[in-house]
Amino acid sequence: MVSATLSASTTYYLLNRMRFDKRKIHHSLFDATERYSNRLRSGTSAWTPEESKIVSEHKRIWWNENGTRFFLGLALWFAFLITIIATKPLVEKPVIGILMCTWMFGGISSLVWFFNREKSKLTVKELRALIPILELTPIQRAYAESLLAMEGIGMSGSEKDDLLQRLNRLVEEEEKLLAAREEGGLQAGTRENILQDRANLIAKIEASHDELSRKSFAKGLEICERRLAAVDDLFLTDERVEAQLELIRQAMCGVRDSLHRLRLTPRASIADLNLDHLNDSVFHAHRQTEALEAAVAEVRAISG
């Protein structure tokens, strides 16, 4: 009984001390934690009572996980500094001065390095505490929750890597879709201008009595009509993007829910997950991204 309790406690400790590998996790998660850190450091942001609780909890977790190493390093630094000072009568003053300056500079540099290194890392326990406050899209939030669920399943490293690659591709396709839609929105914003150009050209054709001028205005109207049709296509494509984003979100949530179920199943593996819908979602999202990028490029080309 004691052995089982110790084993469970050890597993819990190792799980919550586990750090996500920045090379394998999608950058959007670390971008969100960086925005949180910047907001925290600025000291100018107003936190709601609920957010303040989350911030306090995260600080407690961070110090629990890093405080011992930080203060141990600080103690060793002071111990060596005292040693340098104690040897002052035995060493020439210039040498002592150089040693003290070097050690103090090295200590400050090490402190900055330590905080920067730890800032770029994220433990399971930290992510679990921070999810409610991080600025994430619904898909990114489901991705983060999937990472937490994955850590509680006895999968091999290669199985986790394979699943991570699939999930990362979903988040990447979301990024591409959002970027293409934003650019498309900028192009579509010119619709009112195009309508105005169209009305002006029609008025000029009707008012012109010169045949050559009328032909030139008519040619311009033809190009304007193509511009208008291309912009209208962007509006239709935008609706498809929204549907595609929802498909990706559902796929991500499906994996998250499946992982939660597998955590309750002994000897679970990635083979127990139905990942075909992940590949289908990536494929359809990629095709939609290409279609939107092509539509934006067409509007840009026609508009000159």
BELDAUR-V620062 format. One record per backbone hydrogen bond with DSSP energy under -1.0 kcal/mol. CO is the residue of the C=O (numbers start at 1). NH is the residue of the N-H. E is the energy in kcal/mol with one decimal. If there is no record, write none. Layout:
BEGIN
CO;NH;E  CO;NH;E
END
This chain:
BEGIN
1;5;-2.1  2;6;-2.6  3;7;-2.5  4;8;-2.4  5;9;-2.5  6;10;-2.7  7;11;-2.5  8;12;-2.4  9;13;-2.4  10;14;-2.8  11;15;-2.5  12;16;-2.2  13;17;-1.6  16;125;-1.0  18;124;-1.9  21;24;-1.7  21;25;-1.8  26;29;-1.5  27;31;-2.6  28;32;-1.8  29;33;-1.8  30;34;-2.1  31;35;-2.1  32;36;-2.0  33;37;-2.5  34;38;-2.6  35;39;-2.2  36;40;-2.2  37;41;-2.7  38;42;-2.2  39;43;-1.0  48;52;-2.8  49;53;-1.6  50;54;-1.6  51;55;-2.8  52;56;-2.5  53;57;-2.3  54;58;-2.6  55;59;-2.4  56;60;-2.2  57;61;-2.3  58;62;-2.9  59;63;-2.5  60;64;-2.1  61;65;-1.9  62;66;-2.1  63;67;-2.5  66;70;-2.3  67;71;-2.9  68;72;-2.2  69;73;-2.3  70;74;-2.2  71;75;-2.5  72;76;-2.3  73;77;-2.1  74;78;-2.3  75;79;-2.5  76;80;-2.3  77;81;-2.0  78;82;-2.7  79;83;-1.9  80;84;-2.3  81;85;-2.3  82;86;-2.7  83;87;-1.4  85;88;-1.5  87;90;-1.2  92;96;-2.1  93;97;-2.7  94;98;-2.2  95;99;-2.7  96;100;-2.7  97;101;-2.4  98;102;-2.6  99;103;-2.6  100;104;-2.6  101;105;-2.6  102;106;-2.6  103;107;-2.3  104;108;-2.3  105;109;-2.5  106;110;-2.4  107;111;-2.1  108;112;-2.3  109;113;-2.5  110;114;-2.7  111;115;-2.3  112;116;-2.4  113;117;-2.6  114;118;-2.6  115;119;-2.1  116;120;-1.2  118;121;-1.2  122;20;-3.0  123;127;-2.4  124;128;-2.3  125;129;-1.6  126;130;-2.3  127;131;-2.0  130;133;-1.9  130;134;-1.5  134;136;-1.3  137;141;-2.7  138;142;-2.1  139;143;-2.0  140;144;-2.4  141;145;-2.4  142;146;-1.8  143;147;-1.9  144;148;-1.8  145;149;-2.1  146;150;-2.4  147;151;-1.4  150;153;-1.8  153;155;-2.4  156;160;-2.3  157;161;-2.3  158;162;-2.2  159;163;-2.3  160;164;-2.8  161;165;-2.4  162;166;-1.7  163;167;-2.5  164;168;-3.1  165;169;-1.8  166;170;-1.4  167;171;-1.9  168;172;-2.6  169;173;-2.3  170;174;-1.9  171;175;-2.2  172;176;-2.3  173;177;-2.6  174;178;-2.7  175;179;-2.4  176;180;-2.7  177;181;-2.5  178;182;-2.3  179;183;-2.1  180;184;-2.5  181;185;-2.4  182;186;-1.7  183;187;-2.0  184;188;-3.1  185;189;-1.4  187;190;-1.6  188;191;-2.0  190;194;-2.4  191;195;-2.6  192;196;-1.9  193;197;-2.6  194;198;-2.6  195;199;-2.3  196;200;-2.3  197;201;-2.5  198;202;-2.3  199;203;-2.2  200;204;-2.2  201;205;-2.4  202;206;-2.2  203;207;-1.8  204;208;-1.7  210;214;-2.5  211;215;-2.1  212;216;-1.9  213;217;-2.8  214;218;-2.3  215;219;-2.2  216;220;-2.2  217;221;-2.2  218;222;-2.1  219;223;-1.9  220;224;-2.2  221;225;-2.5  222;226;-1.7  223;227;-2.2  224;228;-2.3  225;229;-2.4  226;230;-2.4  227;231;-2.2  228;232;-2.3  229;233;-1.8  230;234;-1.2  231;235;-1.2  232;236;-1.5  233;237;-2.6  234;238;-2.4  235;239;-1.3  236;240;-1.5  237;241;-2.4  238;242;-2.2  239;243;-1.9  240;244;-2.4  241;245;-2.8  242;246;-1.8  243;247;-1.8  244;248;-2.3  245;249;-2.4  246;250;-2.4  247;251;-2.2  248;252;-2.6  249;253;-2.8  250;254;-2.2  251;255;-1.9  252;256;-2.4  253;257;-2.7  254;258;-2.2  255;259;-2.6  256;260;-2.1  257;261;-1.9  258;262;-2.3  259;263;-1.5  261;264;-1.2  262;265;-1.7  269;272;-1.8  270;273;-1.6  273;275;-1.0  275;279;-1.5  276;280;-2.2  277;281;-2.2  278;282;-2.4  279;283;-2.4  280;284;-2.6  281;285;-2.5  282;286;-2.4  283;287;-2.1  284;288;-2.2  285;289;-2.4  286;290;-2.2  287;291;-2.1  288;292;-2.4  289;293;-2.7  290;294;-2.2  291;295;-2.1  292;296;-2.5  293;297;-2.3  294;298;-2.0  295;299;-2.1  296;300;-2.5  297;301;-2.5  298;302;-2.6  299;303;-2.3
END
